[in-house]
Amino acid sequence: MIPFNHKLPALEVVESKIYTRETLLKPMIMWRFFGKKLVFTNGCFDIIHRGHIDYLAKASDLGDAMVVAINSDASVKRQGKGVSRPLQDEKTRAMILASLHFVSAVIIFDEDTPKDLIEFIKPDVLVKGADYNADEKDPSSKKYIVGSDLVRSNGGEVKTLEYLSGFSTTSIEQKIKGS
């Protein structure tokens, strides 16, 4: 029996929120068993800034548990965000996101898109930034949200959230460089 005043070390709690596909299965089953509404979002989340916090907090409010999928270092490189990106490695980015109380789970994916992961997780709500269009049906459009068709076919919702103006990793990187 755990003593009344026992508390898990904070780092252990943070690390326990970083999953692989295999280890994510158990919490997903529990969330579903208890009728939790599962939110999914994804991105690079290179240098966490106020815009990320605003977006992630609002996304988490759309359900009861939120999975944040982050691009692996190799996946970020393939996106062509620049030779210096990602600025922080995938394990660091995962740890930072897992430390946020409103993030239930973090998973790193190596594919170019999270389509397979979305199909595996079957979220109730798929969230992206408003630079995408939740109503776009053409997968070749830059506004199309990957996995939106899968989420809708499972009875889920696809939502977009406005970004907080003036905050981006690119602008922070330029500021550091003195550009």
C-alpha positions as CSV (number, residue, x, y, z in Angstrom):
1,M,0.0,0.0,0.0
2,I,1.3,3.4,-0.9
3,P,1.7,5.7,2.1
4,F,-0.8,8.6,2.3
5,N,1.9,11.2,1.7
6,H,3.8,9.3,-1.0
7,K,4.4,11.2,-4.2
8,L,6.0,9.9,-7.4
9,P,9.1,11.8,-8.4
10,A,8.1,14.5,-10.9
11,L,10.6,13.4,-13.5
12,E,9.1,9.8,-13.4
13,V,5.6,11.2,-13.9
14,V,6.8,13.2,-17.0
15,E,8.7,10.3,-18.5
16,S,5.6,8.0,-17.9
17,K,3.6,10.2,-20.4
18,I,6.0,9.4,-23.3
19,Y,4.7,6.4,-25.2
20,T,5.4,4.1,-28.2
21,R,2.6,2.6,-30.2
22,E,2.8,-0.6,-28.1
23,T,2.8,1.1,-24.7
24,L,0.0,3.6,-25.7
25,L,-2.4,0.7,-26.2
26,K,-3.1,0.2,-22.5
27,P,-4.0,3.9,-21.6
28,M,-6.1,4.1,-24.8
29,I,-8.1,1.0,-23.7
30,M,-8.5,2.6,-20.2
31,W,-9.6,6.0,-21.6
32,R,-12.2,4.2,-23.9
33,F,-13.4,2.0,-21.0
34,F,-14.1,5.1,-18.9
35,G,-15.8,6.9,-21.8
36,K,-13.1,9.6,-22.1
37,K,-13.2,11.8,-25.2
38,L,-9.8,11.5,-26.9
39,V,-8.1,14.4,-28.6
40,F,-5.2,14.1,-31.0
41,T,-2.9,16.7,-32.4
42,N,0.5,16.7,-33.9
43,G,3.4,18.8,-34.9
44,C,7.1,19.5,-34.6
45,F,6.9,21.6,-31.4
46,D,10.6,22.6,-31.7
47,I,11.0,25.5,-29.3
48,I,7.9,25.6,-27.1
49,H,6.6,29.1,-26.9
50,R,3.4,30.9,-25.8
51,G,1.7,30.1,-29.1
52,H,2.2,26.4,-28.6
53,I,0.9,26.6,-25.0
54,D,-2.2,28.5,-26.1
55,Y,-2.9,26.0,-28.9
56,L,-2.3,22.9,-26.8
57,A,-4.3,24.1,-23.9
58,K,-7.3,25.0,-26.1
59,A,-7.0,21.6,-27.9
60,S,-7.0,19.8,-24.6
61,D,-10.2,21.5,-23.6
62,L,-12.0,19.7,-26.5
63,G,-11.8,16.4,-24.7
64,D,-10.8,14.5,-21.6
65,A,-7.4,13.1,-22.7
66,M,-5.0,14.4,-25.3
67,V,-2.3,12.6,-27.3
68,V,0.3,14.9,-28.9
69,A,2.3,13.2,-31.7
70,I,5.6,14.8,-32.5
71,N,7.6,14.4,-35.7
72,S,10.9,12.5,-35.2
73,D,14.1,14.4,-35.9
74,A,14.3,12.6,-39.3
75,S,10.7,13.5,-40.1
76,V,11.3,17.2,-39.4
77,K,14.4,17.1,-41.6
78,R,12.3,15.7,-44.5
79,Q,9.8,18.6,-44.1
80,G,12.4,21.0,-45.3
81,K,12.1,23.5,-42.4
82,G,15.8,24.4,-42.8
83,V,19.2,22.8,-42.1
84,S,19.1,23.9,-38.4
85,R,15.8,22.2,-37.7
86,P,14.9,20.7,-35.4
87,L,16.7,22.9,-33.0
88,Q,15.9,20.4,-30.2
89,D,16.1,16.7,-30.5
90,E,12.9,14.5,-30.4
91,K,13.5,13.3,-26.8
92,T,13.8,16.8,-25.5
93,R,10.7,18.0,-27.3
94,A,8.8,14.9,-26.0
95,M,9.9,15.6,-22.4
96,I,8.9,19.3,-22.6
97,L,5.4,18.4,-23.9
98,A,5.0,15.6,-21.4
99,S,5.6,18.0,-18.6
100,L,2.5,20.0,-19.5
101,H,-0.3,18.9,-17.1
102,F,-3.0,19.1,-19.9
103,V,-1.0,16.7,-22.2
104,S,-2.0,13.0,-21.4
105,A,0.4,11.3,-23.7
106,V,3.2,12.1,-26.1
107,I,4.3,9.9,-29.0
108,I,7.0,10.3,-31.6
109,F,6.3,9.3,-35.2
110,D,8.8,8.9,-37.9
111,E,6.5,8.9,-41.0
112,D,6.0,12.1,-43.0
113,T,2.4,12.3,-41.8
114,P,0.6,10.9,-38.7
115,K,-2.0,9.1,-40.9
116,D,-1.1,5.6,-39.6
117,L,-1.0,6.8,-36.0
118,I,-4.4,8.5,-36.3
119,E,-5.8,5.2,-37.8
120,F,-4.3,3.4,-34.8
121,I,-5.5,5.8,-32.1
122,K,-9.0,6.6,-33.6
123,P,-9.3,9.9,-31.8
124,D,-12.7,11.4,-31.1
125,V,-11.3,14.9,-32.0
126,L,-8.5,15.7,-34.4
127,V,-7.1,19.2,-34.0
128,K,-4.9,21.3,-36.2
129,G,-4.1,25.0,-36.5
130,A,-6.3,27.3,-38.6
131,D,-3.8,27.3,-41.4
132,Y,-5.6,24.0,-42.2
133,N,-9.3,23.7,-43.2
134,A,-11.4,21.2,-41.3
135,D,-13.8,21.0,-44.3
136,E,-11.2,20.4,-47.0
137,K,-11.7,17.0,-48.6
138,D,-9.0,17.1,-51.2
139,P,-5.9,15.2,-49.8
140,S,-3.7,17.1,-52.4
141,S,-4.6,20.5,-50.9
142,K,-2.2,22.1,-48.5
143,K,-5.2,22.9,-46.3
144,Y,-6.2,19.3,-46.0
145,I,-5.9,17.7,-42.5
146,V,-4.3,14.3,-42.8
147,G,-6.5,11.7,-41.1
148,S,-9.6,13.8,-41.2
149,D,-11.4,11.3,-43.3
150,L,-10.5,8.5,-40.9
151,V,-11.7,10.4,-37.9
152,R,-15.0,11.4,-39.5
153,S,-15.6,7.8,-40.7
154,N,-15.3,6.7,-37.0
155,G,-17.8,9.3,-35.9
156,G,-15.2,11.8,-34.7
157,E,-14.8,15.6,-35.1
158,V,-12.2,17.6,-36.9
159,K,-11.4,21.0,-35.5
160,T,-9.1,23.9,-36.2
161,L,-7.8,26.4,-33.8
162,E,-6.5,29.9,-34.5
163,Y,-2.8,30.5,-33.7
164,L,-1.8,33.1,-31.3
165,S,-0.5,35.9,-33.5
166,G,3.2,36.8,-33.3
167,F,4.5,33.6,-32.0
168,S,6.5,31.0,-34.0
169,T,9.7,28.9,-33.7
170,T,10.9,30.5,-36.9
171,S,10.6,34.0,-35.5
172,I,12.4,33.0,-32.3
173,E,15.2,31.4,-34.3
174,Q,15.6,34.6,-36.4
175,K,15.6,36.7,-33.3
176,I,18.4,34.6,-31.7
177,K,20.4,34.8,-34.9
178,G,19.9,38.6,-34.9
179,S,18.1,38.6,-38.2
